[in-house]
Amino acid sequence: MLQTRLLNEDLQKQANEMLNEVPARIHEDLQALRIWIQGQQHLCANIDDQFLIAFLRRSKYSLEKAKKRIDSYYSFKSKFPESFNVTNVDSPRFREIFRLGGFLYLPIPLHNNGPRIFFVRGGFYSADIFSLEEVLAVNHVLQDIVILEDDYAVVNGLVGIAVDEAITLSHILQVTPLYLKKWISYNHEAIPLRVKSAHILKAPKICETVYNMGKPFLPLGHEDRLFFHDSLDSLSQHVPLKYLPSDYGGENGSIEEIVAEWDEKLNKYRDYFSKSIQWGIDEKLRIVEANEQNDIFGIEGSFRKLDFD
């Protein structure tokens, strides 16, 4: 029996038309993906229906693309656990970063039934106290929760908004080309969430350094989805201001409310993340030539452009 949530009418229409979903065939598609996973001696993965369907939807039901994305997802988590595979969400340091409210998945989707809005408060943490790696690791945990429970994000994608006016030189100096490449690769090769657009608001001039550093690593065509704004008026041409948090003049929850809600979500998922330590990749068991795996993984070797939709 299929163990996935039913989509509402609008989302199911989107999934059918934009993601090639055929409701009558979902069980068959999930079973094919599950059988493939179980046949991979190097891969131990979550095979729950709700988890796997996110990868099928992100891959527009191309089984081969879904396989590659799942393999990449667990490859990153196994090779870089400190960045992508936090298993203890009760760590005081983890919760301290989270409760600063730098990463917010806003409760109302864009236009009420569109993409989920992901709101980032750039420079929200002290670069003298926290590393960039441990800060972004918090969001990677939140992403994993979104994959499991947010149908708007999985079907309609994400619209990112980053308010970067608080970013300082100390924050910029934490960014290295290798880490930036790794972070971009994980988000575009592994995570089953599609970024529809990203809006950078009030970024200081020093942020150009990071943009210029990351530009060669962006997937083909994704530069057209990146927008820079110097005012809320400019942003409002793409995202009506009512969809921002109330702290920024909108009607889409407050930072305090959203943090409190997600604090409870982390409690709810603590066993899931504790259990996730059993999932991953054992490269010694992978049947593939080393140079082919490096190309798949996208970290070693040349800094190539990624080609993903």
N, C-alpha and C positions, 0 to 999 in steps of 0.2 A: 504493500500500500504506500502511495506517495506521501512523504513526510515533508511537505513544503507548505508555506502559507498561500492561501488564495489571494491573487491580486485583485484590487478593485477594478471596476470596468475600464477606467481611463488608463491605468497602468497595464492591464492586459492587452488593450488595444495597441499601446506603444510597444509592448514586448513582441506582439505578433508582427506589427508592421516594420519596426525598426531593428529588432533583434532576431528576426526569423524564428520566433518561438511558435511551436505548434502544440497547443495544450494536450492533445490526444497522444502526442509522441514523447512527452517529457519523461515519463517513466522509462521508456526504452533508451532515450538519450543518456539519462543518468546512469542506467545500468551499464551501458557501454563504457562510460567513463570510469565507473567504479571497477569494472572487470579489468580495464587497462591498468589502473592504479595497483590493484591486487596482484597483477602480474609483473610489476616492476620490483625486482629484488632490492634495488638501492633506495626505494622510496617508501616511507611510512607516512600516510596522510589521513587527515580527517575525511571520512567517506560518508558523512551525513548528507542527506538530500539538500538541506537548506544551504549548506556550505558549497556543495558542488554546483548547484544551479547558478550561483553567482558567477562562476567561471564560465559556464556555458553561455550565460547571457552576455558577459563581457566579450566573449569570443564570437558572438552572433551565431552560436550553435555550430561553429566549426570545431569538430572534435579534436582535430590536430592542433589547432590554436589553443584550445582549452588544456590539452595535455602539456603543451610547452609552458603555458602560464603557471599551471600548478607546479610543474617541476621547478620553474624559476622561483616561485613563491617560497618553496621549502628549501631551495638551494641558498637563497639569501638568508633565510632564518637560521640555517645550519652553519653557514660560514661566518655570519656576522650576528650572533645572538644578542650581543650587547646593544645593537642598534634595532634589530627587527624581531627579536623573540624574547621579550620580557615575559617571564612566567610568574613573577611575584608582584601582583598589583597592590599588595598591602605594604610594600616597602615605604617607610616614612618619607624617604627622599623622593620617590616616585609620586606619592600623593601630594607632597609639598609643591612639586612642579605643576602637577595637574591642577591643583586648587588655585594657582595663580591666574587661571582662566585665559591662557594663551590660545587654546584650540577649542573652538566652539562649533558644534553642528547644530544649526539653528532649527527650532521646532517646526516652523512653517516653510514648506518648499517654495521656491520661486513661482510666482503666479498661482500659488496654492496647490498646484498639482504637477509642478515641473521638477527640475533638478533640486537636490538638496543643497543648501547653502553652507559652505564651510568657511567660517570666519576666523581669521588669524590676527592676533595682536602682536605684530613684530616687535621685538625688543622688550617683551614683557618680563624677562628674567634678568638677573644680574649675571653678566658674563664672568665676573670674578668668582662666583659661587658655583655656577652650573656650566657644564660643557654643552656644546651644541648637540653632540651625539646623544646624551642622556635626555635632553629636552625633546628632541625629535622622536626619541624612542617612546615617549608618552603618547604622541599622536599615532604612532604605528599600532599601539594597543587599541586606541579609539577606532582606528580604521578597521581593525579586525572585528570589533563589535558592530560597526556599520555594515560590514559584509554580511553578517549573520542576521541582522534584524531590520535593516532600512531598505525597503523595496523602492522607495523613491530614488535613493542613491544608486542602487544596483541597476535599475531599469533606465532611469532618466539621467544618471550621471551627477556630477558635482559642478557647482559654480563656486570658485574660490574667491574670497575677498581678503586681502591682507592690508591692514592699516599699519604702515611701517615707519611712522614719524618718530617712534621712540628708539629706533635702531641707532646704535653708536658704533664708533670705530672698533671698540672692544668686541662687539658682536661680529662684525665683518671679519676680524682677524681670526675668528674661530673656523671660518669656512676655508677648506682646502679644495683644490681641484679634484683630488681622488675621492674625498667624501661627497662632494657635490655630484660627481659622476655616479657614485654608488647610490645615492639618494634618488636621483632622477631615474636611474635604471630600475630600481626597486618599484617606484611608483608607476612606471610605464610598462615594465616587462612582467611584473609579478602581481601587483594588486589588481583584483578584478573590479575596479571602479574607473569610470571614464571621466576625465576632466573636460567639461564642455567649454569653460572659459575661466580665466584667472585675471583678477583685477587688483592692481597694486595701487594703493592710495597713499599719497603724501610721503613717498619714499625720499629720504635725503639723498643728495648727490653721490655719497659714498656707496650707495647700493648699486650703482652702475658697475662697480667692480665685480660684484657677484653675478649680475646679469651677464656681463661680457664673458665671465668665466664659464657660466653654465650654458650659454647660447649654443656652442658647438655640440652639446650633448642632448639638446632637446629633440624629440621625435620630429620627423619631417612633417611640416605643416602646422606644428603646434605654436610656432611664433605668432601665427595669425590669431591664436586664441588668447594671447597675452595683451592686456591693456594697462596703461599707466594713467593715473588720474591725479591731478593736483588739488581737487576739490570734490566735495560731496555732490555738487551740481553736475560735474562731469560723470561721476559714477552713476548718478540717477538716470542717465541716458541709457544705461544697460540694466541696472537693477533699481527698481523703485525703492526709495528710501524707507518705506514702511516695512520692508523686509530685513532691515538691519536691526540689531539689538536695541532695546530702549535706551541703553547707555550712549548710543550714537544717534538718537533721535528717531529710531524706528519703533516698530510694534511687534517685534519678533523675539520676545523673551528678554530677560535681563541676564547679564553675565552671572550674577549671583544665583539666579534661579536655574540657569542651565548647568552651572557647575554642581549645584546641589543634586540635580536630577541625574547627572552622569556619575557623580560620586556613588549613588545608589546602584547604577548600572555596573560599576566596577566591582561592587560587593557581590552583585548577582552573578558576575562572570568569573569570580576569583577561582572557582574550581575548574572552569574551562581553561583558563590560562595556566593553572598549575598542571593540568592534564596534558597541555600542549607540548610539554617537554619531551613526550614520547614520539612526537611527529617530527619528521625531518628527512634528510638525505645522508646516506652513507656512500661517499664518493668511491670508496674502495670496491664497492659492489656494482658500480655503474658500468654498463657495457657500452663504452664509447671511447673513441680516441681522444687523447688529452687536448689536442689543438681544437677539435670539434667542440668539446665541452667549454673551452675558454671562449669560443665564439658565441655559444649559446648563452653563457653566463654574462658576458659583456663587461667584465671588470678587468681581467688580465688582458694584455695585448693592447692594441691600438684603441684610441678613443673614437670609435665610429659613431656616426649618427644613428639613432634608432628609427625604425620604420614601423610605427604602430598608429592605428586610427584612434 
